[in-house]
Structures are given as C-alpha cells and as structure tokens.
Amino acid sequence: MSFFDLLQKYPATELLQRFEQVETRDIDRALTRSKLSIDDFLCLISPKISDSQIETLAGIAHRITSQRFGRTILLYAPLYLSNECHNGCKYCGFSADNHDLRRKTLNDDEILREAEHLHRQGFRHILLLTGEAPEAAGVDFIEHVVRLLSKRFSSLSLEVFPMSREEYQRLVDAGVDGLTLYQETYDQKLYPDLHPYGPKSDFKFRLEGPERAGQAGLRRIGIGALLGLGDYLTDAFYTGLHARYLMQRFWRTQVTISFPRLRPAEGGFTPRSFVSDRQLTQLICALRLLAPDAGLVLSTRENAELRDNLLPLGITQMSAGSCTAPGGYEGDEGEGEQFTISDHRTPEEIRNILAERGYEAVWKDWDGAFVDQRT
C-alpha cells in the first residue's frame, strides 16, 4: 500500500470532526504514552491544548531529543543551481507566471565558485535546488553537478522535481545520499488550484516521490508541508502520518521533517492560514514524540530569535547563511531569489550562538566512503 492509498483512509472532513471531539483528558493521556499512536499525535496537535500541557509536551520533547541526539545541531546550506521553471505554483517566486524574475542556470564555473564559498565557511553537507525545467536543469544536469561536487562535500542532497525510481537510482550511483521533497499541501482538493499547470500539478506522482527515493536506497529522505497553504491542522496531521509511514517502510533510511512557513516571495501570494509561533512550537514537539529518531529541520525562513528558542525542543538540523537565488553567494546580491529569508546571521555567528547555548555545530556526520563499494 502506497502512502497515497493510506491518505485516502483519513478524509479531511473526518479529521476536522475528530479535532473538535478532542478533550483535555485525551491530551493528558497522550502525554503519558511512551509510544504515540497516530490518534495520540492528533490530540497533541489539537488547538484545544492548554499552556500547561504545551509546557509538559515541550519538556518531554526536550528529554527525548537529548537522549537520541545529544546537544548537536547539523548545519547545512542550500545551493540554488537554477530558477528556471515550467510550473505555475501560485505561491512560489520561481513560478512560470513570474515574468519579471531574471532566470538563470549556473554554469560549471559559477557552480564551483558557489560551492567553494560554502566549503570555505565549513559546510560539508549541501542541498542542491532547482526549479522544474528539464531542458535547463534536468536529470543529466543534476548528475553532472553531483559528480562535479562529490569530491568536495561529504553529503549531497536534492530539493528538486520528483523523479522515477530509476532516475533516483542513477543519482544515488552518482553520489547523492539525501532528498527533500515537500508535498506543499496534502489537501487533494486545494492542490490543483495552487498548481494549475506544469508537471507539479500531478499530486499523486509528487506524493509518492519519497517512496521511489526510498526504493532507490537514498540514505536520508525529508518531507514537509508548506505551512499556510492549506488548513494547518490537517496538513500537520498528514505530515506526521507520512513520516511514520516512511519510517516503518524504509527503516534503514533516516526520515527528516521540515517546518517551512510561507515567506514573502515574488508574486505576492497571500497565505490562506496563519501559523503562529505557538502552533509551530507545538507541532515540532508533537512530532518529536511521534518520531523520536527523525531529524527535525528548521531553515532560515524563521527569524533568529525563534530559531534559537526552538533549539531545545526537538530541532536537530539548521540551515545557515542561506541564499535562495542562483549565484547569490558570490554575486547578484540575491536577484532572482525564490523567497526572502529571516535569519541573516553568518554560519560563524550561528556556530558561536550554538556554542554559547551548550550545543556543538556539526559540519559533517556522513561520508560517502562509508558505503562506496569501490573502497
């Protein structure tokens, strides 16, 4: 059974009714569980949770994170390779409808300059990003870039368009070990309105992308919903359901969960719902209880103060010094960016903040040589 099949068993209308039925005692009971059921998770993300219950939830999340991960934070950086895209996503700065955006795909020299900038700052884990324009930045291009950079970086992950199992396998063979693929929203009725045309309009193909990546043997798979696109409660629930499904099916793969909230982007899309700091904190803590071994990721979309305060509650990975425009690290001053960031601190500043709070910044926790059959 694919996750698409599982998703059909949890209609949004029934979930919203279940949220209405949650009582204080249900939340208290969930807080005593050593292992959460999916129903317990629903109770812990309920808007009916009290401040005192959130404090208890946060304490448990902190304890679990300390036990499983210690006081370490993996730092990574995004490297945008191309902003060319054929999708009509209404909320994205790269949308094909954004005719004012300066389109750019980096050449080899530009890629190496950007990569060297990140390498000098200490990064050994980088995330490669593109839009969806196969003629400009398709699978051949991505494979070429991976081979170009694999000698310099311990871990190369992708945040690009969904692929077939065979294409993922091809990139694994080239040196890719991680994938991030946001479903954006799990609302099947809303999804076509937000993605009116382009390859991304295929809800099911995108939803099952992480499964094809798992079948191809990727070591790390990241998921998440773009919070604010659809109904917050149902997207939060489906994110947890998706994470649990992947962890059970691909038990040798580390699942990571990101918490992107909508940020200002070219085109001026207005979020359909507002996700508060309290709700975000609650979701992070609840997911830590549901998925004790999952990596929880917080990007520079969020402001510095919030990122610092969320450190003890479950976060294990953070981006630093990010730029969301192709070529933005070594030039262009961010022209052509996908969205604006909130935390503008340098990687060194973030490393120092982590140290002041008793955390160790981890720049490398993996090397391809661990599984390279040629060595």
C-alpha positions as CSV (number, residue, x, y, z in Angstrom):
1,M,0.0,0.0,0.0
2,S,1.4,3.4,-1.0
3,F,1.1,6.5,1.1
4,F,-1.5,7.7,-1.4
5,D,-3.7,4.8,-0.5
6,L,-3.2,5.4,3.2
7,L,-4.1,9.0,2.8
8,Q,-7.5,8.1,1.5
9,K,-8.3,6.5,4.8
10,Y,-8.1,9.8,6.6
11,P,-10.5,12.3,4.9
12,A,-10.0,15.9,5.9
13,T,-13.7,16.3,6.9
14,E,-13.4,13.4,9.4
15,L,-10.2,14.7,10.8
16,L,-11.6,18.1,11.5
17,Q,-14.5,16.4,13.3
18,R,-12.1,14.4,15.3
19,F,-10.2,17.6,16.3
20,E,-13.5,19.0,17.5
21,Q,-14.0,16.0,19.7
22,V,-10.6,16.1,21.5
23,E,-11.0,16.6,25.2
24,T,-8.5,17.7,27.9
25,R,-8.2,14.1,29.2
26,D,-7.3,12.9,25.7
27,I,-4.4,15.2,25.6
28,D,-3.3,14.3,29.1
29,R,-3.5,10.6,28.2
30,A,-1.4,11.1,25.1
31,L,1.3,12.9,27.2
32,T,1.7,9.7,29.3
33,R,2.3,7.4,26.3
34,S,5.8,6.0,25.9
35,K,5.0,5.5,22.2
36,L,2.4,7.6,20.4
37,S,-0.4,6.2,18.2
38,I,-1.5,8.4,15.3
39,D,-4.6,9.3,17.3
40,D,-2.4,10.4,20.2
41,F,-0.5,12.6,17.8
42,L,-3.8,14.2,16.6
43,C,-4.6,15.0,20.2
44,L,-1.2,16.6,20.8
45,I,-1.5,19.0,17.8
46,S,-5.1,19.9,18.8
47,P,-5.8,23.6,19.2
48,K,-7.5,22.7,22.5
49,I,-4.2,22.1,24.2
50,S,-3.6,24.3,27.2
51,D,-0.4,26.3,28.0
52,S,0.4,23.9,30.9
53,Q,0.0,20.9,28.6
54,I,2.3,22.6,26.0
55,E,4.9,23.1,28.7
56,T,4.7,19.4,29.6
57,L,4.9,18.5,25.9
58,A,7.9,20.7,25.4
59,G,9.7,19.1,28.4
60,I,9.1,15.6,27.1
61,A,10.3,16.6,23.6
62,H,13.5,18.1,25.1
63,R,14.2,15.0,27.1
64,I,13.7,12.7,24.0
65,T,15.9,14.9,21.8
66,S,18.7,15.0,24.4
67,Q,18.6,11.2,24.7
68,R,18.5,10.5,21.0
69,F,20.7,13.3,19.6
70,G,22.7,14.8,22.4
71,R,23.4,18.5,22.1
72,T,24.4,18.6,18.5
73,I,23.0,20.5,15.5
74,L,23.9,19.6,11.9
75,L,24.4,22.7,9.8
76,Y,23.8,22.6,6.1
77,A,23.4,25.2,3.3
78,P,21.3,25.4,0.2
79,L,22.9,25.8,-3.2
80,Y,20.5,27.0,-5.9
81,L,21.5,25.8,-9.3
82,S,18.6,27.2,-11.4
83,N,15.4,29.2,-11.0
84,E,14.0,28.2,-14.4
85,C,10.7,26.5,-14.0
86,H,7.6,25.5,-16.0
87,N,5.3,25.1,-13.1
88,G,2.5,27.6,-12.3
89,C,2.7,27.4,-8.5
90,K,0.8,30.4,-7.2
91,Y,2.9,30.9,-4.1
92,C,6.5,30.4,-5.4
93,G,8.9,33.1,-6.6
94,F,10.1,30.7,-9.3
95,S,6.6,30.4,-10.9
96,A,6.5,30.5,-14.7
97,D,3.9,33.2,-14.2
98,N,6.5,35.5,-12.7
99,H,7.6,37.1,-15.9
100,D,9.7,39.8,-14.1
101,L,12.1,37.2,-12.5
102,R,15.5,37.1,-14.0
103,R,16.0,33.4,-15.0
104,K,19.4,31.8,-14.5
105,T,21.0,28.4,-14.6
106,L,24.6,28.3,-13.3
107,N,27.4,27.1,-15.4
108,D,30.3,24.9,-14.1
109,D,32.5,27.9,-13.2
110,E,29.6,29.5,-11.3
111,I,28.7,26.3,-9.5
112,L,32.3,25.8,-8.4
113,R,32.5,29.3,-7.1
114,E,29.3,29.0,-5.1
115,A,30.4,25.6,-3.8
116,E,33.8,26.9,-2.8
117,H,32.2,29.8,-0.9
118,L,30.2,27.3,1.1
119,H,33.2,25.0,1.6
120,R,35.3,27.8,3.0
121,Q,32.6,28.5,5.5
122,G,32.8,25.0,6.8
123,F,29.9,23.3,5.1
124,R,30.3,19.7,4.1
125,H,26.5,19.0,3.8
126,I,24.8,20.9,1.0
127,L,21.4,20.9,-0.5
128,L,21.1,21.3,-4.3
129,L,18.0,23.1,-5.6
130,T,16.4,23.8,-9.0
131,G,13.1,24.7,-10.5
132,E,11.4,22.3,-12.9
133,A,12.7,22.9,-16.4
134,P,14.2,19.7,-17.8
135,E,15.9,21.3,-20.8
136,A,17.8,23.7,-18.5
137,A,18.3,21.6,-15.3
138,G,17.1,18.1,-15.8
139,V,18.5,14.8,-14.6
140,D,21.6,14.9,-16.8
141,F,22.5,18.4,-15.5
142,I,21.9,17.3,-11.8
143,E,24.0,14.2,-12.3
144,H,26.8,16.3,-13.8
145,V,26.7,18.7,-10.9
146,V,26.8,15.9,-8.3
147,R,29.9,14.4,-9.9
148,L,31.4,17.8,-10.1
149,L,31.0,18.4,-6.3
150,S,31.1,15.0,-4.8
151,K,34.8,15.1,-4.1
152,R,34.4,18.3,-2.0
153,F,31.4,17.5,0.1
154,S,30.6,14.6,2.4
155,S,26.8,14.7,1.7
156,L,24.9,16.0,-1.3
157,S,21.1,16.2,-1.1
158,L,18.5,17.3,-3.6
159,E,15.5,19.5,-3.4
160,V,14.3,19.4,-7.0
161,F,11.5,17.9,-9.0
162,P,10.1,14.4,-8.3
163,M,11.7,11.6,-10.3
164,S,11.2,8.0,-11.2
165,R,12.8,5.3,-9.2
166,E,15.4,4.7,-12.0
167,E,16.3,8.3,-12.0
168,Y,16.8,8.4,-8.3
169,Q,18.9,5.3,-8.5
170,R,21.0,7.0,-11.2
171,L,21.7,9.9,-8.9
172,V,22.4,7.7,-5.9
173,D,25.1,6.0,-8.1
174,A,26.5,9.4,-8.9
175,G,26.8,10.4,-5.2
176,V,23.5,11.7,-3.9
177,D,22.5,10.5,-0.5
178,G,19.6,12.7,0.5
179,L,16.3,14.1,-0.8
180,T,13.9,16.8,0.4
181,L,10.5,16.7,-1.3
182,Y,7.7,18.9,0.2
183,Q,4.2,17.9,-0.7
184,E,3.4,21.6,-0.1
185,T,-0.2,20.7,0.9
186,Y,-1.8,17.3,1.4
187,D,-5.2,18.7,0.5
188,Q,-6.1,17.0,-2.7
189,K,-8.9,19.4,-3.5
190,L,-6.9,22.5,-2.9
191,Y,-3.7,21.2,-4.6
192,P,-4.9,21.7,-8.2
193,D,-5.9,25.3,-7.5
194,L,-2.4,26.1,-6.2
195,H,-0.7,24.1,-9.0
196,P,-2.8,24.9,-12.1
197,Y,-0.3,23.7,-14.7
198,G,3.1,22.2,-15.1
199,P,4.5,18.8,-14.1
200,K,4.0,19.6,-10.4
201,S,0.2,19.6,-10.9
202,D,0.4,15.7,-10.6
203,F,-0.5,15.3,-6.9
204,K,0.0,11.6,-6.7
205,F,3.3,11.4,-8.6
206,R,4.7,14.0,-6.2
207,L,3.3,12.4,-3.1
208,E,4.9,9.0,-3.9
209,G,8.3,10.6,-4.8
210,P,9.8,9.8,-1.3
211,E,8.7,6.2,-1.7
212,R,10.5,5.9,-5.1
213,A,13.6,7.5,-3.5
214,G,13.5,5.0,-0.6
215,Q,13.3,2.2,-3.1
216,A,16.4,3.6,-4.8
217,G,18.3,3.4,-1.5
218,L,18.6,7.1,-0.5
219,R,20.1,7.4,3.0
220,R,18.1,10.4,4.0
221,I,14.6,11.5,2.9
222,G,13.0,14.7,4.0
223,I,9.3,15.7,3.9
224,G,7.1,18.6,5.0
225,A,4.1,20.8,4.2
226,L,4.4,24.4,3.3
227,L,2.5,25.7,6.3
228,G,0.0,28.3,5.4
229,L,-1.0,27.0,2.0
230,G,-3.9,24.9,3.3
231,D,-5.6,24.1,6.5
232,Y,-2.9,24.0,9.2
233,L,-4.4,21.2,11.3
234,T,-4.9,18.6,8.5
235,D,-1.5,19.4,6.8
236,A,0.2,19.0,10.2
237,F,-1.6,15.6,10.8
238,Y,-0.8,14.3,7.3
239,T,2.9,15.3,7.7
240,G,3.1,13.1,10.9
241,L,1.2,10.3,9.2
242,H,3.6,10.5,6.2
243,A,6.7,10.5,8.4
244,R,5.5,7.4,10.3
245,Y,4.7,5.6,7.1
246,L,8.2,6.2,5.6
247,M,9.9,5.3,8.8
248,Q,8.1,2.0,9.0
249,R,8.5,1.1,5.4
250,F,12.1,2.3,4.9
251,W,13.6,1.6,8.3
252,R,17.2,1.9,7.1
253,T,16.6,5.4,5.9
254,Q,16.7,8.5,8.1
255,V,13.5,10.5,7.7
256,T,13.7,14.2,8.3
257,I,10.8,16.6,8.7
258,S,10.9,20.3,7.9
259,F,8.6,23.1,9.0
260,P,8.6,25.8,6.3
261,R,6.1,28.6,6.9
262,L,5.2,30.7,3.9
263,R,7.6,33.6,3.4
264,P,7.2,36.7,1.1
265,A,8.1,35.9,-2.5
266,E,7.8,37.4,-5.9
267,G,4.1,37.4,-6.9
268,G,2.7,38.5,-3.5
269,F,0.8,35.3,-2.7
270,T,-1.3,35.7,0.5
271,P,-1.3,32.6,2.8
272,R,-4.7,31.0,3.3
273,S,-4.0,30.5,7.0
274,F,-1.6,32.0,9.6
275,V,0.5,29.6,11.6
276,S,1.6,31.2,14.9
277,D,4.8,30.6,16.7
278,R,2.8,28.7,19.4
279,Q,1.4,26.4,16.8
280,L,4.8,25.8,15.2
281,T,6.3,25.0,18.5
282,Q,3.5,22.6,19.4
283,L,3.9,20.8,16.1
284,I,7.7,20.4,16.5
285,C,7.3,19.0,20.0
286,A,4.4,16.7,19.0
287,L,6.4,15.3,16.0
288,R,9.4,14.7,18.3
289,L,7.2,12.4,20.4
290,L,5.6,10.7,17.4
291,A,9.0,10.2,15.6
292,P,11.8,10.1,18.3
293,D,14.5,9.3,15.7
294,A,13.5,11.7,13.0
295,G,15.7,14.6,12.1
296,L,13.7,17.9,12.6
297,V,14.8,20.7,10.4
298,L,14.4,24.5,10.8
299,S,15.6,26.8,8.0
300,T,16.5,30.5,7.7
301,R,12.8,31.1,6.8
302,E,12.4,31.7,10.5
303,N,13.8,34.6,12.5
304,A,16.9,34.3,14.6
305,E,15.2,34.6,18.0
306,L,12.6,31.9,17.2
307,R,15.2,29.5,15.8
308,D,17.4,29.9,18.9
309,N,14.4,29.3,21.3
310,L,13.3,26.2,19.5
311,L,16.7,24.5,19.7
312,P,16.0,22.6,22.9
313,L,12.6,21.3,21.8
314,G,13.5,18.9,19.0
315,I,15.4,20.6,16.2
316,T,18.5,18.7,15.1
317,Q,19.3,20.4,11.7
318,M,19.5,24.0,10.7
319,S,20.5,25.9,7.6
320,A,22.8,28.8,8.0
321,G,23.9,31.8,5.9
322,S,21.4,30.9,3.2
323,C,20.8,32.5,-0.2
324,T,17.8,31.4,-2.3
325,A,19.0,32.8,-5.7
326,P,21.2,31.1,-8.2
327,G,24.7,32.6,-7.9
328,G,23.7,34.6,-4.8
329,Y,26.6,33.7,-2.6
330,E,29.3,35.1,-4.9
331,G,27.3,37.8,-6.7
332,D,24.0,39.1,-7.9
333,E,23.0,40.1,-4.4
334,G,20.1,37.7,-4.3
335,E,18.4,38.8,-7.5
336,G,16.1,36.0,-8.7
337,E,15.5,34.6,-5.3
338,Q,12.8,32.1,-4.5
339,F,11.7,33.7,-1.3
340,T,13.2,36.0,1.3
341,I,14.9,34.7,4.4
342,S,14.6,35.9,8.0
343,D,17.8,34.8,9.8
344,H,20.6,36.6,8.1
345,R,23.4,35.5,10.5
346,T,26.6,34.1,9.1
347,P,27.4,30.4,9.7
348,E,30.1,31.5,12.1
349,E,27.7,33.6,14.1
350,I,25.3,30.7,14.3
351,R,28.1,28.4,15.3
352,N,29.0,30.8,18.1
353,I,25.4,31.1,19.3
354,L,25.1,27.3,19.4
355,A,28.3,27.1,21.5
356,E,27.0,29.7,23.9
357,R,23.9,27.6,24.5
358,G,25.9,24.5,25.0
359,Y,25.4,22.9,21.6
360,E,28.0,21.6,19.1
361,A,27.7,22.6,15.5
362,V,28.2,19.5,13.3
363,W,29.5,20.2,9.8
364,K,30.0,16.6,8.8
365,D,28.1,13.5,10.1
366,W,28.4,11.3,7.0
367,D,30.8,10.4,4.2
368,G,30.0,8.5,1.0
369,A,33.1,6.3,1.6
370,F,31.1,4.5,4.3
371,V,29.1,2.8,1.6
372,D,31.3,3.2,-1.5
373,Q,31.8,-0.3,-2.8
374,R,34.9,0.8,-4.7
375,T,36.9,1.5,-1.4
